Amino acid sequence: MFPVGGGTLAAAHFEVQVPGTNEHEVLSWELAEQLVKADIARAGILGAPPASSAPITESPSFRTINPLVYDGLPDGLKTLVGGPDVAGPEGVPIANDGSATILTFARGVEGERIAAKRTFVLDFDQTIPKPFCVQGPLDYLYVQGPIHFRQQVVVSGSGNYVTHFDAVGGLDLTPVNPITGEVVGETMRARVAEHDRSVVTDQTTLVSKLMLQLILPARDPASGRLRGELLARAGSLESRHDRQDHLRLVSPCVPRTAQRLRSDASASDLTGPGRCVQDEKAYG
């Protein structure tokens, strides 16, 4: 959510969790918009009927649903999101009319004081396309292992919102043929970590994200690293994704500023001594 003029711009999506993974797949923008509109109208706090904005996003669709995920959905869910019986090879376009719903509140809504914390472990157990450093169309991995999640949400009596989210894990990656399921290479290891932070107050709105994924051992030609960063404030957006293939990963170590993840692993834990780390960026 971000302040825009005299209002607040918010995003919502209707999604499913991909079985055996920590990944979510968006199924609909329009259904999420309708659910939010109905829920707020039901609360009895609107001062005017819902209205539509001028077009502000792409239409008639934005992004697509992965065909492997879509074809595994129940028929009723396919009908709910307005999709076909079977996905094509390019996936299913996600319908989007391009306009936002304008909701005008009749009065201010008092924040409810909340302090909640949740921790859990998700056991990754799925065959997936190799996420980076791909060497061919059949470059798939059978991924197994625990990912530890921790989230804390605090809402003050004055309505200030702060949330922290961390995920860290160690995974086994076994190269497989996605058609036959046959193992086609030696098992490798992966270290993954993510740290997200969100702050919403009367004075500021901030969203930041740091993601690191590392495939080991570095001597393996299939190894590599994916690093993603996002920093969004009201009025500005910065993002960066850095992919390093095997050759860059094992190049001589370069000077770097240590930056710890607020989780069970630090950046140095993920890269290890002698690994090359470039394009570091600190969050403000």
BAKE-850392 format. One record per atom (N, C-alpha, C): x, y, z; residue in three letters. Coordinates in steps of 0.05 Angstrom, whole numbers, padded with zeros to 5 digits, always signed. Layout:
// residues N
XYZala
...
This chain:
// residues 284
+00017-00024+00000met
+00000+00000+00000met
+00018+00025+00000met
+00011+00044-00017phe
+00026+00069-00019phe
+00008+00093-00021phe
+00014+00115-00008pro
-00002+00139-00011pro
+00000+00151-00039pro
-00022+00158-00051val
-00023+00171-00077val
-00042+00194-00075val
-00032+00219-00075gly
-00049+00242-00072gly
-00063+00241-00045gly
-00090+00243-00046gly
-00105+00241-00021gly
-00114+00214-00013gly
-00105+00193-00028gly
-00114+00166-00023gly
-00091+00147-00019gly
-00097+00121-00018thr
-00078+00100-00015thr
-00081+00079-00037thr
-00060+00072-00051leu
-00061+00052-00072leu
-00052+00026-00061leu
-00069+00005-00064ala
-00063-00021-00053ala
-00066-00042-00075ala
-00051-00064-00072ala
-00051-00086-00092ala
-00061-00112-00078ala
-00074-00129-00094ala
-00083-00154-00083ala
-00083-00175-00106ala
-00078-00200-00098his
-00079-00221-00118his
-00090-00247-00106his
-00103-00262-00123phe
-00115-00288-00115phe
-00095-00310-00125phe
-00086-00327-00107glu
-00064-00344-00114glu
-00067-00372-00101glu
-00050-00391-00109val
-00048-00417-00096val
-00018-00422-00090val
-00014-00439-00070gln
+00013-00447-00063gln
+00019-00472-00080gln
+00042-00472-00094val
+00050-00495-00110val
+00057-00518-00092val
+00044-00541-00094pro
+00049-00564-00076pro
+00079-00571-00074pro
+00087-00576-00049gly
+00115-00584-00044gly
+00135-00562-00047gly
+00126-00537-00048thr
+00145-00514-00051thr
+00136-00492-00033thr
+00152-00471-00031asn
+00145-00446-00017asn
+00136-00425-00037asn
+00132-00433-00062glu
+00125-00414-00084glu
+00095-00411-00086glu
+00086-00387-00093his
+00058-00381-00098his
+00054-00374-00127his
+00031-00382-00139glu
+00025-00376-00167glu
+00000-00359-00168glu
+00002-00335-00179val
-00022-00317-00181val
-00041-00329-00202val
-00067-00330-00194leu
-00087-00340-00212leu
-00106-00318-00223leu
-00110-00297-00207ser
-00129-00276-00216ser
-00123-00250-00202ser
-00125-00228-00217trp
-00125-00201-00205trp
-00153-00192-00200trp
-00171-00198-00219glu
-00198-00188-00217glu
-00214-00201-00194glu
-00210-00227-00189leu
-00224-00240-00167leu
-00215-00229-00141leu
-00189-00224-00138ala
-00179-00212-00113ala
-00191-00184-00109ala
-00193-00168-00130glu
-00205-00142-00128glu
-00234-00143-00119glu
-00249-00162-00130gln
-00277-00165-00123gln
-00280-00174-00094gln
-00263-00192-00084leu
-00264-00201-00057leu
-00259-00178-00037leu
-00239-00162-00043val
-00232-00139-00025val
-00255-00119-00025val
-00266-00114-00049lys
-00288-00094-00051lys
-00313-00104-00035lys
-00319-00130-00037ala
-00342-00140-00023ala
-00338-00141+00007ala
-00313-00147+00015asp
-00307-00148+00044asp
-00309-00121+00057asp
-00298-00101+00044ile
-00299-00074+00056ile
-00328-00063+00055ile
-00342-00068+00034ala
-00370-00060+00033ala
-00386-00073+00055ala
-00381-00098+00061arg
-00395-00113+00082arg
-00389-00101+00109arg
-00366-00089+00113ala
-00358-00077+00138ala
-00374-00052+00145ala
-00388-00041+00126gly
-00405-00017+00131gly
-00390+00009+00136gly
-00366+00012+00123ile
-00350+00036+00128ile
-00348+00054+00104ile
-00362+00047+00082leu
-00360+00063+00057leu
-00378+00087+00059leu
-00368+00109+00049gly
-00384+00133+00048gly
-00396+00139+00021gly
-00389+00122+00001ala
-00399+00125-00027ala
-00397+00098-00040ala
-00413+00093-00060pro
-00412+00067-00074pro
-00384+00064-00087pro
-00374+00039-00090pro
-00349+00035-00104pro
-00349+00045-00132pro
-00327+00057-00141ala
-00325+00068-00168ala
-00300+00056-00181ala
-00296+00062-00207ser
-00273+00052-00221ser
-00255+00075-00230ser
-00229+00071-00229ser
-00210+00091-00238ser
-00207+00090-00268ser
-00192+00109-00279ala
-00183+00107-00306ala
-00163+00085-00308ala
-00158+00074-00332pro
-00138+00052-00335pro
-00111+00061-00324pro
-00099+00044-00307ile
-00073+00050-00296ile
-00053+00026-00299ile
-00063+00003-00308thr
-00045-00020-00313thr
-00052-00033-00339thr
-00036-00053-00347glu
-00039-00066-00372glu
-00066-00081-00374glu
-00077-00082-00398ser
-00102-00097-00403ser
-00100-00107-00432ser
-00115-00128-00439pro
-00135-00142-00423pro
-00124-00164-00405pro
-00097-00166-00404ser
-00086-00186-00386ser
-00058-00176-00377ser
-00049-00188-00355phe
-00023-00181-00344phe
-00010-00207-00333phe
+00012-00215-00344arg
+00026-00240-00337arg
+00009-00265-00344arg
+00021-00288-00339thr
+00008-00313-00345thr
+00011-00333-00322thr
-00007-00353-00322ile
-00006-00375-00302ile
+00011-00397-00314ile
+00031-00407-00299asn
+00047-00429-00308asn
+00030-00453-00316asn
+00033-00464-00341pro
+00015-00485-00350pro
+00017-00510-00332pro
+00040-00516-00321leu
+00043-00540-00304leu
+00026-00536-00278leu
+00025-00512-00268val
+00009-00506-00244val
-00021-00506-00252val
-00027-00493-00274tyr
-00055-00490-00282tyr
-00068-00517-00287tyr
-00055-00534-00301asp
-00067-00560-00308asp
-00071-00578-00284asp
-00059-00572-00262gly
-00063-00587-00237gly
-00085-00576-00219gly
-00098-00554-00228leu
-00119-00541-00212leu
-00145-00557-00215leu
-00162-00557-00194pro
-00189-00569-00196pro
-00205-00554-00217pro
-00224-00568-00230asp
-00240-00555-00251asp
-00256-00531-00241asp
-00266-00533-00216gly
-00281-00511-00205gly
-00264-00486-00202gly
-00239-00489-00196leu
-00221-00465-00193leu
-00214-00454-00220leu
-00212-00471-00240lys
-00207-00460-00267lys
-00231-00444-00277lys
-00255-00453-00270thr
-00279-00438-00278thr
-00280-00412-00263thr
-00273-00412-00237leu
-00274-00389-00220leu
-00257-00366-00231leu
-00233-00373-00241val
-00215-00352-00252val
-00219-00347-00281val
-00240-00361-00293gly
-00247-00355-00321gly
-00227-00366-00341gly
-00214-00389-00335gly
-00194-00400-00353gly
-00204-00423-00369gly
-00188-00433-00388pro
-00196-00456-00405pro
-00193-00482-00389pro
-00201-00504-00402asp
-00199-00530-00390asp
-00170-00539-00388asp
-00154-00533-00408val
-00126-00541-00410val
-00109-00516-00418val
-00086-00513-00405ala
-00069-00490-00412ala
-00053-00496-00437ala
-00047-00475-00452gly
-00029-00478-00475gly
+00000-00477-00466gly
+00018-00482-00484pro
+00047-00483-00476pro
+00057-00456-00465pro
+00045-00434-00472glu
+00054-00408-00462glu
+00040-00400-00436glu
+00023-00417-00425gly
+00009-00411-00400gly
-00018-00398-00406gly
-00032-00390-00385val
-00058-00378-00386val
-00056-00349-00379val
-00064-00331-00397pro
-00063-00302-00390pro
-00081-00296-00366pro
-00071-00279-00348ile
-00087-00271-00324ile
-00102-00245-00332ile
-00129-00248-00332ala
-00146-00225-00341ala
-00142-00201-00323ala
-00142-00178-00336asn
-00139-00152-00321asn
-00152-00130-00337asn
-00171-00116-00325asp
-00185-00095-00339asp
-00170-00068-00339asp
-00148-00067-00324gly
-00131-00043-00324gly
-00139-00021-00305gly
-00163-00023-00293ser
-00174-00003-00275ser
-00174-00012-00246ser
-00171+00007-00228ala
-00173+00000-00200ala
-00200+00008-00189ala
-00208-00006-00167thr
-00233+00001-00153thr
-00227+00024-00133thr
-00243+00045-00134ile
-00240+00067-00115ile
-00260+00063-00092ile
-00249+00061-00068leu
-00265+00057-00044leu
-00262+00082-00026leu
-00284+00096-00021thr
-00284+00120-00005thr
-00295+00114+00023thr
-00279+00118+00044phe
-00289+00112+00071phe
-00305+00135+00082phe
-00326+00128+00097ala
-00343+00149+00109ala
-00329+00162+00133ala
-00311+00147+00145arg
-00297+00157+00169arg
-00270+00143+00172arg
-00254+00154+00190gly
-00228+00140+00195gly
-00233+00114+00209gly
-00215+00095+00204val
-00218+00068+00216val
-00195+00065+00236val
-00202+00061+00261glu
-00181+00058+00282glu
-00166+00032+00279glu
-00140+00034+00282gly
-00123+00010+00281gly
-00126-00007+00306gly
-00126-00033+00302glu
-00127-00051+00325glu
-00098-00060+00332glu
-00091-00056+00358arg
-00064-00062+00367arg
-00059-00092+00364arg
-00038-00100+00350ile
-00031-00128+00345ile
-00001-00132+00347ile
+00007-00154+00359ala
+00035-00163+00359ala
+00034-00193+00355ala
+00040-00202+00331ala
+00038-00230+00325ala
+00064-00241+00313ala
+00070-00266+00320lys
+00095-00278+00310lys
+00089-00307+00302lys
+00100-00315+00280arg
+00095-00342+00270arg
+00121-00354+00259arg
+00126-00379+00267thr
+00149-00394+00256thr
+00139-00421+00247thr
+00150-00430+00225phe
+00143-00457+00216phe
+00164-00467+00196phe
+00163-00493+00190val
+00182-00505+00172val
+00166-00517+00149val
+00174-00511+00124leu
+00162-00523+00100leu
+00182-00542+00088leu
+00174-00567+00084asp
+00192-00587+00071asp
+00188-00586+00041asp
+00208-00575+00027phe
+00207-00573-00002phe
+00211-00601-00013phe
+00193-00609-00032asp
+00194-00636-00043asp
+00180-00635-00070asp
+00195-00626-00091gln
+00183-00621-00117gln
+00204-00621-00138gln
+00196-00629-00162thr
+00213-00626-00186thr
+00206-00600-00199thr
+00226-00583-00203ile
+00222-00556-00214ile
+00242-00550-00236ile
+00236-00531-00254pro
+00256-00522-00273pro
+00279-00509-00257pro
+00303-00513-00266lys
+00326-00499-00253lys
+00321-00469-00254lys
+00322-00456-00231pro
+00314-00427-00230pro
+00333-00408-00244pro
+00359-00415-00246phe
+00378-00398-00259phe
+00402-00414-00268phe
+00420-00402-00284cys
+00442-00417-00296cys
+00432-00441-00311cys
+00411-00437-00327val
+00398-00459-00342val
+00416-00466-00366val
+00420-00493-00370gln
+00437-00502-00392gln
+00421-00515-00414gln
+00394-00517-00412gly
+00378-00529-00433gly
+00349-00531-00425gly
+00331-00536-00444pro
+00302-00537-00438pro
+00294-00559-00419pro
+00311-00581-00416leu
+00305-00602-00398leu
+00322-00601-00373leu
+00330-00577-00366asp
+00347-00573-00342asp
+00329-00570-00318asp
+00322-00593-00305tyr
+00303-00594-00283tyr
+00318-00605-00258tyr
+00308-00599-00235leu
+00319-00608-00210leu
+00297-00620-00192leu
+00304-00642-00179tyr
+00287-00652-00157tyr
+00298-00640-00131tyr
+00281-00624-00119val
+00291-00608-00096val
+00278-00618-00070val
+00295-00624-00050gln
+00286-00634-00025gln
+00300-00619-00002gln
+00285-00614+00020gly
+00298-00602+00043gly
+00280-00583+00058gly
+00287-00576+00083pro
+00270-00558+00098pro
+00277-00529+00094pro
+00257-00512+00094ile
+00260-00483+00094ile
+00247-00472+00119ile
+00261-00457+00135his
+00251-00446+00160his
+00241-00418+00156his
+00216-00414+00164phe
+00203-00388+00160phe
+00198-00374+00187phe
+00200-00348+00188arg
+00194-00333+00212arg
+00183-00306+00203arg
+00160-00299+00215gln
+00147-00273+00209gln
+00137-00260+00234gln
+00140-00234+00236gln
+00130-00219+00258gln
+00116-00194+00248gln
+00092-00189+00258val
+00075-00166+00250val
+00068-00151+00275val
+00072-00124+00274val
+00064-00107+00296val
+00048-00084+00285val
+00024-00079+00297val
+00007-00056+00290val
+00003-00041+00316val
+00011-00016+00317ser
+00008+00000+00341ser
-00020+00011+00343ser
-00027+00022+00367gly
-00053+00034+00371gly
-00059+00057+00352gly
-00038+00071+00343ser
-00041+00093+00325ser
-00042+00085+00296ser
-00040+00058+00291gly
-00043+00048+00263gly
-00016+00044+00249gly
+00007+00048+00262asn
+00032+00042+00249asn
+00035+00012+00245asn
+00046+00004+00221tyr
+00048-00024+00214tyr
+00077-00030+00208tyr
+00088-00051+00221val
+00115-00060+00216val
+00115-00090+00214val
+00127-00101+00193thr
+00129-00130+00191thr
+00157-00138+00182thr
+00167-00161+00193his
+00192-00173+00185his
+00187-00202+00177his
+00199-00210+00155phe
+00196-00238+00146phe
+00224-00249+00139phe
+00230-00273+00148asp
+00255-00286+00142asp
+00250-00314+00133asp
+00266-00324+00114ala
+00266-00352+00106ala
+00294-00360+00101ala
+00302-00384+00110val
+00329-00394+00106val
+00328-00424+00105val
+00344-00436+00087gly
+00344-00465+00086gly
+00367-00476+00070gly
+00371-00503+00073gly
+00391-00518+00058gly
+00377-00540+00043gly
+00382-00542+00017leu
+00367-00561+00000leu
+00385-00579-00015leu
+00375-00603-00021asp
+00389-00622-00039asp
+00377-00618-00067asp
+00394-00616-00087leu
+00385-00612-00115leu
+00396-00635-00132leu
+00377-00651-00142thr
+00385-00674-00159thr
+00375-00669-00187thr
+00393-00667-00207pro
+00385-00664-00235pro
+00369-00688-00245pro
+00346-00683-00257val
+00329-00704-00267val
+00318-00697-00294val
+00310-00718-00309asn
+00296-00714-00334asn
+00267-00710-00327asn
+00255-00687-00333pro
+00227-00682-00325pro
+00206-00700-00338pro
+00214-00712-00360ile
+00195-00730-00374ile
+00194-00758-00362ile
+00218-00769-00357thr
+00220-00796-00347thr
+00225-00798-00317thr
+00234-00776-00305gly
+00240-00776-00276gly
+00268-00788-00270gly
+00283-00796-00291glu
+00309-00808-00288glu
+00329-00788-00277glu
+00346-00797-00258val
+00367-00780-00248val
+00389-00778-00269val
+00398-00754-00275val
+00417-00750-00297val
+00442-00735-00287val
+00446-00732-00261gly
+00470-00719-00251gly
+00473-00723-00221gly
+00495-00714-00211glu
+00501-00717-00182glu
+00486-00696-00167glu
+00478-00703-00142thr
+00463-00685-00125thr
+00481-00662-00116thr
+00471-00638-00117met
+00485-00614-00108met
+00471-00603-00083met
+00482-00583-00072arg
+00470-00569-00048arg
+00463-00541-00056arg
+00443-00530-00042ala
+00435-00502-00046ala
+00431-00490-00018ala
+00438-00464-00017arg
+00432-00448+00007arg
+00414-00426-00003arg
+00391-00422+00010val
+00372-00401+00003val
+00365-00384+00027val
+00361-00359+00022ala
+00353-00341+00044ala
+00338-00317+00032ala
+00319-00307+00048glu
+00304-00283+00040glu
+00298-00267+00065glu
+00299-00241+00062his
+00292-00223+00084his
+00275-00201+00073his
+00250-00198+00084asp
+00232-00177+00075asp
+00225-00159+00099asp
+00221-00133+00093arg
+00213-00114+00114arg
+00193-00095+00102arg
+00172-00089+00117ser
+00151-00069+00109ser
+00145-00050+00132ser
+00142-00025+00125val
+00135-00005+00145val
+00115+00014+00133val
+00092+00018+00147val
+00072+00038+00138val
+00064+00055+00162val
+00070+00081+00160thr
+00062+00100+00181thr
+00050+00125+00167thr
+00042+00144+00183asp
+00032+00169+00171asp
+00054+00184+00156asp
+00079+00179+00164gln
+00102+00194+00153gln
+00116+00179+00130gln
+00115+00153+00130thr
+00131+00138+00111thr
+00118+00111+00103thr
+00124+00103+00079thr
+00117+00076+00069thr
+00142+00064+00057thr
+00149+00039+00066leu
+00174+00027+00057leu
+00170-00003+00054leu
+00180-00014+00032val
+00182-00043+00028val
+00210-00050+00018val
+00223-00069+00031ser
+00249-00077+00022ser
+00251-00108+00022ser
+00268-00118+00004lys
+00271-00147+00001lys
+00299-00153-00007lys
+00311-00174+00005leu
+00337-00184-00003leu
+00334-00214-00006leu
+00341-00225-00029met
+00339-00253-00034met
+00366-00264-00044met
+00375-00287-00033leu
+00399-00300-00042leu
+00394-00329-00047leu
+00403-00340-00070gln
+00402-00368-00075gln
+00429-00377-00087gln
+00440-00398-00075leu
+00468-00406-00082leu
+00468-00436-00087leu
+00478-00445-00110ile
+00481-00473-00116ile
+00510-00481-00113ile
+00516-00502-00098leu
+00542-00511-00092leu
+00545-00541-00100leu
+00570-00551-00103pro
+00596-00538-00098pro
+00604-00519-00121pro
+00620-00499-00115ala
+00628-00480-00135ala
+00644-00492-00158ala
+00657-00515-00153arg
+00673-00527-00174arg
+00655-00540-00196arg
+00629-00544-00189asp
+00611-00557-00208asp
+00603-00537-00230asp
+00605-00545-00255pro
+00597-00527-00277pro
+00568-00518-00275pro
+00551-00532-00260ala
+00523-00525-00258ala
+00518-00506-00235ala
+00538-00498-00220ser
+00535-00481-00197ser
+00529-00452-00206ser
+00521-00435-00186gly
+00515-00408-00192gly
+00502-00394-00169gly
+00496-00368-00173arg
+00483-00353-00152arg
+00463-00334-00164arg
+00441-00331-00150leu
+00421-00311-00157leu
+00416-00293-00133leu
+00419-00267-00138arg
+00414-00247-00117arg
+00394-00227-00127arg
+00373-00222-00111gly
+00353-00202-00118gly
+00349-00182-00096gly
+00345-00157-00103glu
+00341-00136-00084glu
+00318-00118-00093glu
+00303-00109-00074leu
+00281-00090-00080leu
+00279-00070-00057leu
+00277-00045-00064leu
+00273-00024-00044leu
+00252-00004-00055leu
+00229-00003-00043ala
+00208+00014-00052ala
+00199+00033-00030ala
+00200+00059-00036arg
+00189+00079-00018arg
+00168+00095-00033arg
+00152+00110-00019ala
+00132+00127-00033ala
+00147+00146-00052ala
+00141+00143-00078gly
+00153+00160-00098gly
+00178+00149-00111gly
+00188+00125-00102ser
+00212+00114-00114ser
+00212+00084-00113ser
+00225+00071-00132leu
+00227+00042-00134leu
+00255+00035-00145leu
+00269+00018-00130glu
+00295+00009-00139glu
+00295-00022-00138glu
+00305-00035-00159ser
+00306-00064-00159ser
+00331-00072-00174ser
+00341-00097-00167arg
+00365-00107-00180arg
+00364-00138-00178arg
+00369-00151-00200his
+00373-00180-00199his
+00400-00186-00212his
+00417-00201-00198asp
+00444-00207-00208asp
+00447-00238-00209asp
+00451-00248-00233arg
+00456-00277-00236arg
+00486-00281-00242arg
+00498-00300-00228gln
+00526-00307-00232gln
+00527-00336-00240gln
+00539-00341-00263asp
+00543-00369-00271asp
+00568-00381-00258asp
+00574-00405-00265his
+00596-00419-00252his
+00623-00404-00254his
+00629-00392-00277leu
+00654-00379-00281leu
+00657-00354-00263leu
+00636-00339-00259arg
+00637-00315-00242arg
+00638-00324-00213arg
+00624-00346-00207leu
+00622-00354-00179leu
+00649-00362-00167leu
+00666-00374-00183val
+00691-00384-00173val
+00715-00366-00179val
+00709-00342-00190ser
+00730-00323-00195ser
+00741-00312-00168ser
+00765-00300-00168pro
+00777-00291-00143pro
+00758-00273-00127pro
+00760-00275-00101cys
+00743-00259-00084cys
+00750-00229-00086cys
+00729-00212-00086val
+00734-00183-00088val
+00727-00170-00062val
+00738-00146-00056pro
+00730-00133-00031pro
+00701-00127-00030pro
+00689-00130-00007arg
+00660-00126-00004arg
+00654-00117+00023arg
+00631-00104+00026thr
+00621-00095+00052thr
+00604-00116+00063thr
+00610-00126+00087ala
+00594-00147+00099ala
+00566-00137+00105ala
+00547-00153+00097gln
+00519-00146+00103gln
+00505-00171+00112gln
+00496-00171+00137arg
+00484-00194+00149arg
+00454-00195+00144arg
+00444-00219+00139leu
+00415-00223+00137leu
+00405-00226+00166leu
+00381-00215+00170arg
+00369-00218+00197arg
+00354-00245+00198arg
+00370-00265+00198ser
+00359-00292+00198ser
+00381-00311+00209ser
+00378-00337+00205asp
+00397-00355+00215asp
+00423-00357+00199asp
+00424-00343+00176ala
+00447-00343+00159ala
+00455-00315+00151ala
+00481-00311+00147ser
+00490-00285+00138ser
+00499-00287+00109ser
+00504-00265+00097ala
+00513-00265+00069ala
+00538-00281+00066ala
+00557-00279+00086ser
+00581-00294+00084ser
+00576-00324+00087ser
+00557-00332+00103asp
+00550-00360+00106asp
+00541-00372+00079asp
+00527-00355+00063leu
+00516-00365+00038leu
+00537-00367+00017leu
+00556-00349+00017thr
+00576-00349-00004thr
+00601-00365+00003thr
+00609-00363+00029gly
+00633-00378+00038gly
+00658-00363+00030gly
+00681-00372+00042pro
+00706-00358+00037pro
+00715-00364+00008pro
+00727-00343-00004gly
+00738-00346-00030gly
+00718-00344-00053gly
+00692-00341-00047arg
+00673-00338-00069arg
+00671-00309-00078arg
+00665-00305-00102cys
+00663-00278-00113cys
+00635-00267-00108cys
+00633-00244-00095val
+00607-00231-00091val
+00609-00203-00102val
+00592-00196-00120gln
+00592-00170-00133gln
+00566-00156-00130gln
+00566-00130-00137asp
+00541-00114-00138asp
+00526-00114-00111asp
+00541-00112-00089glu
+00528-00110-00063glu
+00513-00083-00062glu
+00491-00083-00048lys
+00476-00058-00045lys
+00463-00058-00017lys
+00468-00037-00002ala
+00457-00035+00025ala
+00429-00022+00024ala
+00412-00030+00043tyr
+00386-00019+00045tyr
+00387+00004+00066tyr
+00372+00025+00059gly
+00370+00047+00078gly
+00346+00044+00096gly
